[in-house]
Amino acid sequence: MSYHKVHGDQRAQGHSPYLDSDDLQAMELEWDMEKELEEPGFDHFRLDGAAQRPLGNSQSPELDLEPIQPAASPKGRFQRLQEDPDYISHYTRPAPKSNRRSFCQMFKVLCTGLIVFILGVLIGYYGHKKCLPSSTSPEPNNPHLYQEILKEIKAENIQQIYRDLLQFPRGDDTDVAMKIMDRWTSHGLEDVQLANYSVLLDLPGSSSNTVTLKKSGECFYPSGQQCKRATKELHSQDLLYSYAAYSAKGTLEAELVDVQYGTAEDLVRIQAITDVTKKIALLKLGQSPLLYKLSLLEGAGFGGVLLYADPCDSPRTAALADEAFMVSLNSGGDPSTPGYPSSDGIYRQNQSNLTTLLVQPVSAVLVKKLISLPEDSIRKERCVPLELPATDKKIISLNIQSVATYKTISNVIGYLKGAVFPDRYVIIGSRHHGLDSYGGQEWASSTAVNTALVEAVMLKAKRGWRPDRTLVFCSWGGTSFGNIGSYEWAEDLKRVLQSNVVAYISLHNPVRGNSTLQPIASPSLQQLAAESQSFNCMENTKCPGSNVSSVQIQGDSDYFINHLGVPAMQFSYEDVKTSENSSFLHEALFPVHPTKAEELDPSFRLHETIAKLTGQVSLRIASEPVLPFSALDIALEVQNSLKDDDLDTQQLLAVASRLRDTAELFQSDEMRPANDPKERAPTRVRMLNDVLQSLEKSFVVQQAPPGLYRNILYRLDERTSRFSVLLKAREHCKLHQSNETIQAALSEVLNSINSAQVYFKAGFDVFEAALAGKK
């Protein structure tokens, strides 16, 4: 933000609401705001009443705001305030009640002052002599300091940490957590502790699940290999972990029905030609969340599901067709203690099955055998999606056995206390110890990047530096079963976190490919993500364009986004998606080869980039006096989500327009003066940050369909720009021929937008009241 002085003859009378009336007299604010957003279709949105809006008690020149268009900077360009050279204090020191003093009293005062002065000189002299200048003096927060911290993050260091982590014995979750805690403690991280919870896990049984063709009697394992065939490629551990955690158990013999991706259109088509009651659906991963599709199938009356990933949807760099995989049907946390932590003495519910469906993940190899697809029929020059012939009737027997048992899940939590706002937390989260061989190496990438960031930050902290806000480094356990570790810790500390957490930065799976840097951020953090990405590219030859999006994020950020309304961000490298159906393939956990990470990133430069980007945004959020959040971007995201919708959203658009007007004024009128150190009052900054911290809480709805975010600011994927709850409500209408769900969803969205508008307006009222009180 750049400021320009206003000449003395431009001043108007009255007190500025941004300056202390005890120190500065009349000043006037004049500012020009450059076009902040270049968004087609919204030229008609203006602040019609802004010109007459008073700023505090001062008289203000008219504010002629141009239509806001999408732009790179959320702050705009303003003119700064100018001190009045003719300033005369309105306050004078009161006269003493009596000017008569006795000689004795005066003598005592003089002697006391002289003694204090001499002692001060002596203490200062010897103290300066003994205390030589030290590098442990606190340093101010500035971009150069951030770079000093980030330059300590090196690819070779991350690679060494990664290899050290893989040397840990494959013990239980607590053993790995203890090793991570010891390493973080050795580098000086404060108050590192384990948070242990006894939770209900659904683990594979002693034998693998099976699929049997009724006609031929052939029995297959989920991988596609025939039962009891002893080959070198047959790994019992892989077979055991090819299952769906928290699925129903038992045996089901029924007809196999191809439902493709299980969309509402697919189900309407299928139900028109056959009765699906208690049949087994052949379902593809992708397009929408698995839990949502399973809820549709369960509602339609299916009894079981064979789940697979179509090779045409998988990235070409990932050979997943021959692999079975694991999924979790848990939406989050310990199923036996929904909504509250798994602490000692807590009542536990019997929730080992989270669906009535028997769900079994299988490989594409097995699917080809079930649909009798000859190998030579596959065209090598073009990928042909798998499909069960309409005339081919297959009866299969599905046998699923898993065991529900209580296990201890451990989280590692370490703090670097803030110097100015220690009660405000910036959380950086990774995960540790995946399943035995399923995602077994990905956790090491996540933890290695977080550990490298801990080490770099603590090197600076040992020399006296502190962030303004507290940095909380977390390594979560139980992620593979439904983000259990993070859910239980957050539920345990819910009351504290609701008011204290500022942002969540995720390191869930930093390098899952090597072709595209994919930044994901909530709307209020999109500007910060784009700025950090551009800054990092200055030192590299390949600088991708800003492609920050707000889509549903995989991993432990879930609770913070959907229950606490906390702004979140994640940087990761991915492979180029091969089809529009590739979304949500990440819900499957495939076996990971021990050298997978080093094959994707041999030099660990991609890991280094993720670590530096994560460090850059974390340090800025933790150390900038005013939180680098954009209120205006939230309003724009809301308007974009309502654009070109065929639903009757006129009332929503009207409320969204008011929200945008308020956000524009808030971002310019309230944030501008706080960003100038000469105009920054601690009380005002704290009030402003409290408002910014809670910008997204209004958009967390009470209920959402399974698998969809309760925070409606997040879209399903890059292809869709509409509110996901409205999209799914429309699908529900197609299935049940009722518009009640649409009306309920519209009401939820309307209430969220209106609540945000009221919240912003209330922030204005608080600021104005506080400033008026000072006068």
C-alpha positions in Angstrom: 0.0 0.0 0.0 1.4 3.4 -0.9 0.4 6.7 0.8 0.8 10.3 -0.5 0.7 13.3 1.8 -2.2 15.7 1.5 -1.3 19.4 1.5 -2.3 21.6 4.4 -4.8 23.6 2.4 -6.8 20.4 1.7 -7.7 19.8 5.3 -11.2 20.0 6.6 -12.4 20.8 10.1 -13.2 18.1 12.7 -11.4 15.2 14.2 -10.3 12.1 12.3 -11.7 8.9 13.7 -8.4 7.2 13.2 -6.2 9.4 15.4 -6.2 10.0 19.1 -7.7 13.4 19.8 -5.4 13.9 22.7 -2.4 13.9 20.4 -3.5 15.2 17.0 -6.0 17.8 16.1 -8.1 18.1 12.9 -7.0 16.0 10.0 -8.8 15.0 6.9 -8.8 11.8 4.9 -8.7 11.8 1.2 -8.2 8.6 -0.7 -8.4 7.1 -4.1 -9.0 3.4 -4.5 -7.7 1.7 -7.6 -9.7 -0.9 -9.3 -9.2 -4.0 -7.1 -11.1 -6.5 -9.1 -11.6 -7.0 -12.8 -14.7 -9.2 -12.7 -16.9 -9.3 -15.8 -20.6 -9.0 -15.1 -20.5 -6.9 -12.0 -19.9 -3.4 -13.3 -23.2 -2.3 -11.9 -22.3 -2.8 -8.3 -21.4 0.6 -6.7 -21.5 2.1 -3.3 -24.4 4.4 -4.0 -24.6 5.7 -0.4 -20.9 5.8 0.3 -20.5 9.5 -0.5 -22.8 10.6 2.3 -21.3 8.1 4.9 -19.7 10.0 7.8 -16.4 8.8 9.1 -16.8 8.9 12.9 -17.6 12.5 13.8 -15.6 14.2 11.1 -16.8 15.8 7.9 -15.6 13.8 5.0 -15.3 14.7 1.3 -17.4 12.6 -1.0 -16.3 9.0 -1.6 -16.6 8.3 -5.3 -15.9 4.6 -5.4 -15.4 3.1 -8.9 -16.9 -0.3 -9.6 -14.7 -2.9 -8.0 -13.2 -5.4 -10.5 -10.9 -8.5 -9.8 -7.3 -7.4 -9.2 -4.0 -8.5 -7.8 -4.1 -6.3 -4.7 -6.7 -6.3 -2.0 -5.6 -3.1 -0.4 -5.8 -0.5 -3.1 -4.0 2.8 -3.2 -4.7 5.5 -0.6 -3.5 9.0 0.4 -2.2 9.1 3.9 -3.2 11.5 6.7 -1.3 14.7 7.2 -0.5 16.2 10.6 -1.8 19.7 11.1 1.2 22.1 11.5 -1.0 24.5 13.4 -1.8 21.9 16.0 -2.5 23.3 19.4 -3.3 21.0 22.3 -6.8 21.3 23.8 -5.5 20.0 27.1 -3.3 21.9 29.6 -1.7 20.6 32.7 -3.8 21.6 35.8 -2.2 24.2 38.1 -0.9 23.0 41.4 -3.2 23.3 44.3 -0.5 25.1 46.3 2.8 26.6 45.4 4.0 27.0 48.9 6.5 24.5 50.1 8.8 24.4 53.0 12.5 24.5 52.5 12.7 21.1 54.2 10.4 19.5 51.7 12.2 20.9 48.7 15.6 19.8 50.1 14.3 16.2 50.6 13.0 16.1 47.0 16.3 17.4 45.6 18.4 14.9 47.6 16.2 12.0 46.6 16.4 13.0 42.9 20.1 13.4 43.1 20.6 10.0 44.7 18.3 8.3 42.1 20.2 10.0 39.3 23.6 8.8 40.6 22.4 5.3 41.1 20.9 5.2 37.6 24.2 6.4 36.0 26.2 3.7 37.9 23.8 0.9 37.1 23.7 1.9 33.5 27.5 2.2 33.2 28.2 -1.2 34.7 25.3 -2.9 33.1 26.4 -1.7 29.7 30.0 -2.8 30.4 28.9 -6.3 31.4 26.2 -6.8 28.9 27.8 -6.6 25.5 25.6 -6.4 22.4 24.1 -9.8 21.8 22.4 -11.4 18.9 19.5 -12.5 21.2 17.9 -9.1 21.1 14.4 -9.2 19.7 14.2 -8.3 16.0 11.3 -6.5 14.3 9.1 -8.5 12.0 9.8 -7.7 8.3 10.0 -9.5 4.9 13.8 -9.7 5.1 13.5 -11.5 8.4 11.1 -14.0 6.9 13.6 -14.7 4.1 16.4 -15.2 6.7 14.2 -17.9 8.3 13.2 -19.5 5.0 16.7 -19.7 3.6 17.5 -22.3 6.3 15.0 -24.7 4.6 17.0 -26.8 2.2 16.0 -29.7 0.0 18.8 -31.9 1.2 17.8 -31.4 4.8 14.2 -32.4 4.1 15.4 -35.5 2.3 17.5 -36.5 5.3 14.6 -35.9 7.6 12.4 -38.0 5.3 14.9 -40.9 5.3 15.3 -40.7 9.1 11.5 -40.9 9.6 11.3 -44.1 7.4 13.9 -45.7 9.7 11.4 -45.6 12.6 10.2 -49.1 13.5 6.7 -49.8 12.3 5.2 -49.8 15.7 1.9 -48.3 16.8 0.9 -44.7 16.3 2.2 -43.6 19.7 5.7 -44.9 19.0 6.1 -42.8 15.9 4.5 -39.8 17.6 7.1 -40.1 20.4 10.0 -40.0 17.9 8.6 -36.9 16.3 8.1 -35.2 19.6 11.7 -35.9 20.6 13.0 -34.4 17.4 10.9 -31.3 17.7 11.9 -30.9 21.3 15.6 -31.3 20.5 15.3 -28.2 18.3 13.9 -26.1 21.0 10.2 -26.1 20.3 8.4 -25.1 23.5 5.8 -27.1 25.3 5.8 -30.1 23.0 3.3 -32.7 24.2 1.4 -35.8 23.2 -2.4 -35.7 23.0 -3.6 -39.3 23.3 -7.1 -40.6 22.6 -8.5 -44.1 22.7 -10.7 -44.3 19.6 -12.7 -46.9 17.7 -10.9 -48.1 14.5 -12.3 -50.6 12.0 -9.4 -52.8 11.0 -9.2 -55.7 8.6 -9.9 -59.2 9.9 -7.6 -62.2 9.7 -8.5 -63.1 6.1 -9.1 -61.0 3.0 -12.5 -60.0 1.8 -13.6 -61.8 -1.4 -15.8 -61.4 -4.5 -17.2 -64.6 -6.0 -18.9 -65.1 -9.4 -22.0 -67.2 -8.9 -22.1 -68.7 -12.4 -18.6 -70.0 -12.5 -17.8 -70.2 -8.8 -14.5 -68.2 -9.3 -13.4 -66.5 -6.2 -11.3 -63.3 -6.4 -9.4 -61.1 -3.9 -10.0 -57.3 -4.2 -6.8 -57.0 -6.3 -8.2 -59.3 -9.0 -6.1 -62.4 -8.2 -7.9 -65.6 -7.7 -8.4 -66.8 -4.1 -5.7 -69.0 -2.5 -3.3 -68.5 -5.4 0.2 -68.4 -4.0 2.3 -66.1 -6.2 5.2 -63.8 -5.4 3.1 -60.8 -6.2 0.4 -61.7 -3.7 1.1 -59.7 -0.5 -1.2 -60.7 2.3 -0.8 -57.3 4.0 -2.1 -55.5 0.8 -5.0 -57.9 0.6 -6.0 -57.3 4.2 -5.9 -53.5 3.7 -8.1 -53.6 0.6 -11.3 -52.7 2.4 -13.7 -49.9 3.4 -13.3 -48.9 7.0 -16.7 -48.7 8.9 -18.6 -50.6 6.2 -21.3 -53.0 7.1 -20.1 -56.6 7.5 -21.4 -59.9 6.3 -22.2 -61.7 3.0 -24.5 -60.5 0.2 -25.4 -62.4 -3.0 -27.1 -60.2 -5.6 -27.1 -58.9 -9.1 -24.4 -56.4 -10.1 -25.8 -53.1 -11.4 -23.5 -50.6 -13.2 -24.3 -47.1 -11.8 -21.1 -45.5 -13.3 -20.4 -42.4 -11.0 -23.6 -42.7 -9.0 -24.9 -39.3 -9.9 -28.6 -38.4 -9.6 -28.9 -38.7 -13.3 -27.3 -42.2 -13.2 -29.8 -43.4 -10.5 -32.8 -41.9 -12.3 -31.8 -43.8 -15.4 -31.1 -47.1 -13.6 -34.3 -47.0 -11.5 -36.4 -46.5 -14.6 -35.4 -49.9 -16.0 -34.8 -52.1 -12.9 -35.6 -52.6 -9.2 -32.3 -51.9 -7.3 -33.4 -53.1 -3.9 -30.7 -55.1 -2.2 -28.6 -55.3 -5.3 -24.9 -54.5 -5.6 -23.8 -51.3 -7.3 -20.7 -51.1 -9.5 -19.5 -47.6 -8.7 -16.6 -45.5 -9.9 -14.7 -43.1 -7.8 -14.7 -39.5 -8.9 -16.9 -36.5 -9.8 -18.3 -36.0 -6.3 -17.5 -37.1 -2.7 -17.8 -40.8 -2.0 -19.9 -40.4 1.1 -22.5 -38.4 -0.8 -22.8 -41.0 -3.6 -23.1 -43.8 -1.0 -25.9 -41.9 0.7 -27.8 -41.7 -2.6 -27.2 -45.5 -3.2 -28.3 -46.3 0.3 -31.4 -44.2 -0.1 -32.2 -45.9 -3.4 -32.2 -49.3 -1.6 -29.0 -50.9 -2.7 -27.4 -53.5 -0.4 -23.8 -53.4 -1.5 -21.2 -51.5 -3.5 -18.1 -52.5 -5.5 -16.0 -49.4 -5.7 -13.2 -48.9 -8.3 -11.1 -46.2 -10.0 -11.5 -46.1 -13.8 -8.0 -46.1 -15.4 -9.2 -43.3 -17.8 -9.6 -41.0 -14.7 -6.3 -41.8 -13.1 -3.2 -39.6 -13.8 -1.0 -41.2 -16.4 2.0 -41.0 -14.0 0.1 -43.2 -11.6 -0.3 -46.9 -12.5 -3.3 -47.6 -10.3 -5.3 -50.0 -12.5 -3.7 -53.1 -11.0 -4.1 -52.0 -7.4 -6.9 -52.4 -4.9 -7.1 -49.7 -2.2 -8.6 -48.6 1.1 -11.2 -46.0 1.8 -12.8 -44.7 5.1 -16.5 -44.1 5.4 -16.0 -42.0 8.4 -16.9 -38.3 8.0 -14.6 -37.3 10.8 -13.5 -38.2 14.4 -14.1 -41.2 16.6 -17.4 -42.7 15.5 -18.1 -43.8 19.1 -17.9 -40.3 20.5 -19.6 -38.0 17.8 -19.2 -34.3 18.6 -17.1 -34.8 21.8 -13.6 -36.0 22.6 -12.7 -39.6 23.3 -11.5 -38.9 26.9 -11.5 -41.2 29.8 -14.9 -41.8 31.3 -16.8 -40.6 28.2 -19.9 -42.5 27.1 -19.3 -44.4 23.9 -21.9 -45.3 21.2 -21.8 -48.5 19.2 -21.0 -47.1 15.8 -18.7 -49.7 14.2 -20.8 -49.6 11.0 -21.5 -46.2 9.6 -23.6 -47.4 6.6 -26.0 -50.2 5.9 -24.1 -50.9 2.6 -21.5 -53.6 2.3 -18.8 -51.6 0.5 -15.7 -53.2 -1.0 -12.9 -51.4 -3.0 -11.6 -53.5 -5.9 -9.0 -53.0 -8.6 -9.8 -52.2 -12.3 -8.3 -55.6 -13.1 -11.0 -57.3 -11.2 -13.7 -55.1 -12.8 -12.5 -56.2 -16.2 -12.9 -59.8 -15.2 -16.4 -59.3 -13.8 -17.6 -57.6 -17.0 -15.8 -60.2 -19.1 -13.8 -57.7 -21.0 -11.1 -59.3 -23.2 -7.6 -57.7 -22.8 -7.3 -57.3 -26.6 -10.5 -55.2 -26.8 -8.8 -52.3 -25.0 -7.6 -49.7 -27.4 -4.2 -48.5 -26.6 -4.4 -45.3 -28.6 -7.4 -44.1 -26.6 -8.6 -44.9 -23.1 -12.1 -46.4 -23.1 -14.1 -46.1 -19.8 -15.1 -49.3 -18.3 -18.8 -50.2 -18.5 -20.9 -53.3 -17.8 -22.9 -54.4 -20.9 -26.6 -53.8 -20.4 -27.4 -57.3 -21.6 -24.9 -59.0 -19.3 -26.5 -60.1 -16.0 -23.9 -60.9 -13.3 -24.7 -62.5 -9.9 -21.9 -62.1 -7.4 -21.4 -62.9 -3.8 -19.7 -60.3 -1.7 -18.1 -61.3 1.6 -16.8 -58.5 4.0 -15.2 -59.1 7.4 -13.5 -56.4 9.5 -13.0 -56.0 13.2 -13.9 -52.9 15.3 -11.4 -52.4 18.1 -10.2 -49.5 20.3 -6.7 -48.2 19.7 -4.7 -45.2 21.0 -4.2 -42.4 18.5 -1.5 -39.8 19.4 -1.1 -36.2 18.2 2.1 -34.2 18.6 1.5 -30.6 19.6 4.3 -28.0 19.9 4.1 -24.2 20.6 6.2 -21.2 19.8 4.5 -18.5 21.9 3.8 -15.2 20.3 5.3 -12.0 21.7 2.3 -9.6 21.2 -0.8 -11.8 20.8 0.1 -15.2 22.5 -3.6 -16.1 22.7 -3.9 -16.1 18.9 -2.9 -19.4 17.1 -1.6 -20.1 13.6 -1.8 -23.8 13.2 0.5 -25.7 10.8 -0.6 -29.4 10.5 0.9 -32.5 9.1 0.2 -36.2 9.6 2.1 -39.2 10.7 2.1 -43.0 10.4 -0.3 -44.1 7.7 -1.6 -47.6 7.4 0.9 -50.4 7.1 1.8 -50.0 3.4 -1.3 -48.0 2.4 -0.2 -44.4 2.1 2.7 -45.6 4.2 5.3 -43.2 2.8 3.2 -40.2 2.2 3.1 -39.4 5.9 6.9 -39.1 5.9 6.8 -36.4 3.2 4.2 -34.5 5.3 6.1 -34.8 8.5 9.5 -34.1 7.0 8.3 -30.7 5.5 6.7 -29.7 8.9 9.9 -30.7 10.8 12.1 -28.8 8.4 9.9 -25.7 9.0 10.1 -26.2 12.8 13.9 -26.4 12.6 14.2 -23.2 10.5 11.9 -21.2 12.7 13.6 -22.3 16.0 17.0 -21.3 14.6 15.7 -17.7 14.5 13.8 -18.1 17.8 17.0 -19.0 19.6 18.5 -15.6 18.6 15.6 -13.8 20.3 13.0 -13.5 17.6 9.3 -14.2 18.3 6.3 -14.0 16.0 3.5 -11.7 17.1 1.1 -14.6 17.3 1.6 -18.2 18.6 2.7 -20.8 16.0 1.3 -24.2 16.8 3.0 -27.1 15.0 0.8 -30.3 14.9 1.4 -33.8 13.7 -1.9 -35.7 13.6 -2.5 -39.4 14.0 -5.4 -41.5 12.7 -5.9 -39.4 9.5 -6.5 -42.5 7.3 -9.5 -43.5 9.3 -11.3 -40.1 9.0 -9.0 -37.4 10.4 -9.6 -38.8 13.9 -6.6 -37.3 15.7 -7.3 -33.7 14.6 -11.0 -34.1 15.3 -10.5 -35.4 18.8 -8.0 -32.7 19.8 -10.1 -29.9 18.3 -13.2 -31.3 20.0 -11.2 -31.4 23.3 -10.2 -27.8 23.0 -13.2 -26.5 21.1 -14.0 -23.6 23.4 -10.5 -22.3 23.3 -10.0 -22.8 19.5 -13.3 -21.1 18.6 -11.9 -17.8 19.8 -8.1 -18.3 19.4 -7.4 -19.9 16.1 -6.5 -17.4 13.3 -5.7 -19.8 10.4 -4.9 -23.4 9.6 -2.1 -24.2 7.1 -2.2 -27.8 5.9 0.7 -30.1 4.9 -1.5 -33.2 4.5 0.1 -34.5 1.3 2.6 -32.0 -0.1 3.9 -34.0 -3.1 1.3 -36.3 -4.7 2.6 -35.6 -8.2 5.3 -33.5 -9.9 3.6 -31.5 -12.7 1.5 -28.8 -11.2 1.6 -26.6 -8.1 -1.9 -26.5 -6.7 -2.6 -23.8 -4.1 -5.9 -24.1 -2.3 -7.1 -21.4 0.0 -10.3 -20.1 1.5 -11.5 -16.9 -0.1 -10.1 -14.6 2.5 -6.6 -16.1 2.0 -6.5 -16.3 -1.8 -4.7 -13.0 -2.2 -2.0 -14.1 0.3 -1.6 -17.4 -1.4 -1.2 -15.7 -4.8 1.3 -13.2 -3.5 3.4 -15.9 -1.8 3.4 -18.0 -4.9 4.6 -15.1 -7.1 7.3 -14.2 -4.6 8.6 -17.7 -4.5 8.7 -17.9 -8.3 11.1 -14.9 -8.5 13.9 -17.3 -7.7 12.8 -20.0 -10.2 12.7 -20.3 -13.9 9.2 -21.9 -14.0 6.6 -19.5 -12.6 3.1 -20.8 -13.1 0.2 -18.4 -13.2 -1.9 -17.8 -10.1 -4.3 -20.6 -10.0 -5.5 -20.4 -6.4 -8.9 -21.9 -5.8 -11.3 -22.6 -3.0 -12.2 -26.3 -3.3 -12.7 -29.0 -0.7 -9.3 -29.9 0.8 -8.3 -33.4 1.7 -7.0 -34.0 5.2 -7.0 -32.7 8.8 -8.1 -29.2 7.9 -11.6 -30.5 7.8 -12.6 -29.8 11.4 -11.1 -26.3 11.4 -12.9 -25.3 8.2 -16.3 -26.9 8.8 -16.8 -26.6 12.5 -14.7 -23.6 13.5 -15.0 -21.5 10.4 -11.2 -21.0 10.3 -9.5 -19.7 7.1 -7.3 -22.5 5.7 -4.7 -22.9 3.0 -2.7 -25.7 1.4 0.1 -25.9 -1.1 0.8 -29.2 -2.9 2.2 -30.6 -6.1 -0.1 -32.8 -8.2 -0.2 -34.6 -11.5 -2.3 -33.2 -14.4 -5.8 -34.7 -14.2 -6.7 -36.7 -17.2 -10.5 -36.1 -17.1 -13.1 -34.0 -15.5 -14.1 -37.0 -13.4 -10.7 -37.1 -11.7 -11.9 -35.0 -8.7 -12.1 -36.9 -5.4 -9.8 -39.8 -6.5 -7.7 -38.7 -3.6 -10.3 -40.3 -1.3 -8.7 -43.7 -2.1 -5.5 -44.8 -0.3 -3.4 -46.9 -2.7 -0.4 -48.9 -1.7 2.7 -46.7 -1.9 6.0 -48.0 -3.0 8.8 -47.2 -0.5 10.6 -45.0 -3.0 7.5 -43.3 -4.4 8.4 -39.8 -3.0 12.0 -40.0 -4.2 10.8 -41.1 -7.6 8.4 -38.1 -7.9 10.9 -35.6 -6.4 14.5 -37.1 -6.6 16.1 -33.8 -5.6 13.4 -32.9 -3.0 13.2 -29.4 -4.6 9.4 -29.7 -4.7 9.4 -30.5 -1.0 11.6 -27.4 -0.4 9.2 -25.2 -2.4 6.2 -26.4 -0.4 8.0 -25.8 2.8 9.0 -22.3 1.9 5.5 -21.4 0.6 4.0 -22.8 3.8 6.5 -20.9 5.9 6.0 -17.7 4.0 2.2 -17.6 4.6 2.5 -18.9 8.2 5.0 -16.2 9.2 3.0 -13.4 7.5 -0.2 -14.4 9.3 1.7 -14.9 12.6 3.7 -11.6 12.4 1.9 -8.9 10.5 0.1 -6.4 12.8 -3.0 -6.5 10.7 -4.1 -10.0 9.5 -3.5 -10.3 5.7 -7.1 -11.4 5.1 -9.4 -10.0 2.4 -13.0 -9.3 3.3 -13.8 -8.2 -0.3 -12.7 -11.5 -1.8 -15.3 -13.3 0.3 -18.0 -11.1 -1.0 -16.8 -11.7 -4.6 -16.8 -15.5 -4.0 -20.4 -15.2 -2.9 -21.5 -13.3 -5.9 -19.6 -15.6 -8.3 -21.4 -18.6 -6.7 -24.7 -17.1 -7.5 -23.9 -16.0 -11.0 -25.8 -17.6 -13.9 -27.8 -19.9 -11.6 -31.1 -21.0 -13.1 -32.6 -21.0 -9.6 -34.6 -18.0 -8.5 -31.8 -16.2 -6.6 -32.9 -12.6 -6.9 -33.2 -12.2 -3.1 -29.8 -13.8 -2.7 -28.2 -11.5 -5.2 -29.7 -8.5 -3.5 -28.2 -9.5 -0.1 -24.9 -10.5 -1.8 -24.8 -7.0 -3.3 -25.2 -5.4 0.1 -22.5 -7.7 1.5 -20.1 -6.6 -1.3 -20.8 -2.9 -0.6 -20.1 -3.3 3.1 -16.9 -5.4 2.4 -15.6 -2.7 0.0 -16.1 0.0 2.6 -14.7 -2.2 5.4 -11.6 -3.1 3.5 -10.8 0.6 2.6 -12.3 2.5 5.6 -11.3 0.3 8.4 -8.2 -1.6 7.2 -6.4 1.3 5.5 -5.5 3.3 8.6 -4.5 0.3 10.6 -1.9 -0.7 7.9 0.0 2.6 8.5 2.3 2.3 11.6 1.9 6.1 12.3 -1.9 5.7 12.5 -2.0 2.3 14.2 -3.6 2.2 17.7 -3.2 -1.2 19.5 -6.9 -1.3 20.6 -8.1 -0.5 17.1 -5.8 -3.2 15.6 -7.0 -5.8 18.0 -10.6 -5.0 17.3 -10.0 -5.1 13.5 -8.1 -8.4 13.7 -11.0 -9.9 15.8 -13.4 -9.0 12.9 -11.0 -10.4 10.2 -10.4 -13.6 12.2 -14.1 -14.4 12.1 -15.0 -13.4 8.6 -15.8 -17.0 7.4 -17.7 -18.2 10.5 -21.0 -16.9 9.1 -20.8 -19.3 6.2 -20.8 -22.5 8.2 -24.3 -23.9 7.8 -25.9 -26.2 10.3 -26.2 -29.2 8.0 -24.8 -30.3 4.6 -25.2 -33.6 2.6 -22.6 -36.3 3.6 -19.2 -35.6 2.1 -20.0 -31.9 1.4 -18.4 -29.0 3.3 -20.6 -27.2 5.8 -18.5 -24.1 4.9 -20.4 -23.1 1.8 -17.5 -20.9 0.5 -15.7 -24.0 -0.7 -16.7 -25.4 -4.1 -16.7 -29.1 -4.9 -14.0 -28.8 -7.6 -12.4 -26.5 -10.1 -15.2 -27.2 -12.7 -18.0 -25.9 -10.5 -18.5 -22.3 -9.3 -21.8 -22.6 -7.6 -22.6 -23.3 -4.0 -22.3 -27.1 -3.6 -25.3 -27.3 -1.3 -27.5 -25.8 -4.0 -26.1 -28.2 -6.6 -26.9 -31.2 -4.5 -30.3 -29.9 -3.5 -31.1 -29.8 -7.2 -30.0 -33.4 -7.6 -32.2 -34.4 -4.7 -35.1 -32.7 -6.4 -34.6 -34.8 -9.5 -34.6 -38.0 -7.5 -37.5 -37.3 -5.2 -39.6 -34.9 -7.3 -39.8 -32.4 -4.5 -38.4 -28.9 -4.1 -38.4 -28.9 -0.3 -34.6 -29.6 -0.2 -33.9 -26.7 -2.6 -36.0 -24.3 -0.5 -34.1 -25.4 2.6 -30.7 -25.0 0.9 -31.7 -21.5 -0.4 -32.7 -20.5 3.1 -29.4 -21.7 4.5 -27.4 -19.7 2.0 -29.5 -16.6 2.4 -29.1 -16.8 6.2 -25.3 -17.1 5.8 -24.9 -14.2 3.5 -27.2 -12.0 5.6 -25.4 -13.0 8.8 -22.1 -12.0 7.2 -23.6 -8.6 6.2 -24.8 -8.0 9.7 -21.4 -9.0 11.2 -19.5 -6.6 9.0 -22.0 -3.8 9.8 -21.7 -4.5 13.5 -17.9 -4.2 13.1 -18.4 -0.7 11.7 -20.7 0.3 14.6 -18.1 -1.0 17.2 -15.3 1.0 15.6 -17.4 4.2 15.4 -18.6 3.9 19.0 -15.0 3.3 20.2 -13.7 6.3 18.3 -16.5 8.6 19.4 -15.9 7.5 23.0 -12.2 8.6 22.7 -13.4 12.1 21.8 
